[in-house]
Amino acid sequence: MRLRFRLRIKTTVCSTLASILILAITFRFCHLRIIFVVHTGQKVHMFNLILFGPPGSGKGTQSDRLVEKYGLIHLSTGNLLREEIANKTPLGKEAKKFIDHGQLVPDEVVIGMVDSFFDRHKNVNGFLFDGFPRTVAQAQALDKLLTLKKTDIAVVLALDVTEEELVKRLLNRGKTSGRSDDNSEDVIRKRFAVYTNETSPVADYYKKSRKFKAIHGEGSVDEINAALRQAIDKAMAVHKD
Ligand code: B4P
């Protein structure tokens, strides 16, 4: 009787141990599988930010400082287009017709240019997009390109400046820049109208994903830079998690 009782206890203990062992092995494999799945689908750690705002709001001025501070790659579609124009490439000749009249260059031209810029810049810490996207179609194309790279936009910082201040800045820049789109108030006003109709909906696109933050864009370059850095540091801390 005692022997049978002991045997039953031993069997119970053994089967419990076996169950624990099986559970442990199963867990180990599941765990490995979970790690494997997470690893293969894992996001590449990049910090991508968009500097958004109307013409003359200081995107280019601030970008130069921010890319240096954070080690990001500066992607300015305005600069890329001006390079194409200076080199008199077919793309540049086509883009010039639009820029001279204060219009946006067609989406397919800009998106193709951004795509080839990505191909030339692999394994980077992140991008600072300056003046891109300027239409909702460009924003959607950017999302697709970043998804292919297993990354996304961390934050959109929008420089807020009144129209009168913008006109003053652009006419002033036009005196020395030689830019065809800066030396006539008519063309400058046309650029604002294009901004209101075609570019401002991009802000709503990013507001939906709560990535949008407005920054007061008037004051000294240093003051605005400090406000941008504060917002970037905050976004970086969240994006790390
Ligand atoms: P961009 O090159 O993007 O230039 P921007 O909007 O004119 O100026 P930004 O905001 O960079 O101002 P900046 O710092 O220079 O576009 C040019 C054109 O290219 C577009 O109109 C469009 O035709 C075409 N294009 C570009 N991207 C496109 C896209 N994605 N799709 C279609 N078309 C596209 O500052 C302006 C001036 O203000 C400077 O003189 C600066 O010194 C001054 N300034 C800056 N900060 C100041 C401050 N805090 N106080 C006083 N002045 C300040």
Boltz pocket constraint, residues with backbone or C-beta under 6 A from the ligand:
constraints:
  - pocket:
      binder: B
      contacts: [[A, 53], [A, 54], [A, 55], [A, 56], [A, 57], [A, 58], [A, 59], [A, 60], [A, 61], [A, 62], [A, 77], [A, 78], [A, 79], [A, 81], [A, 98], [A, 99], [A, 102], [A, 103], [A, 104], [A, 105], [A, 106], [A, 110], [A, 130], [A, 131], [A, 132], [A, 133], [A, 134], [A, 138], [A, 169], [A, 170], [A, 172], [A, 173], [A, 181], [A, 191], [A, 217], [A, 218], [A, 219], [A, 220], [A, 221], [A, 224]]
      max_distance: 6.0
